[in-house]
């Protein structure tokens, strides 16, 4: 979704978690690497369930991964 107010911190979190690969994050969250690529690029807004699964991989809250900006 281009132009969405939903931003994410996935790339930074991957770096902070031992340079976790997109593939490893995808496996942990139960999605494809292509989904992670689209999320990082801001081309895709995750379902609520996926947002929680990604946050769980990082061991943080959803609000630490995704942020709504007006």
C-alpha positions, 0 to 999 in steps of 0.5 A: 500500500503506497502512501499508507500511514503505517510504517514499520521498523522491520529492517532496523529490528532485523539488524538489531537482532543479529542481522536476522535474514529476511528468510529467517524472519519469514520462517519464524512468522510463517510467511514467504520472504517475498512478504517480508520484502514487501512489508519492509518496502511499505508496499504491504500492510500486514494483517493483525495476526501477522503483525503479532507473529512478526513482533513475537519473532523479535520478542517485542510488542506490535507497537515496536514493529509497526507505527501509525503516523497521521 
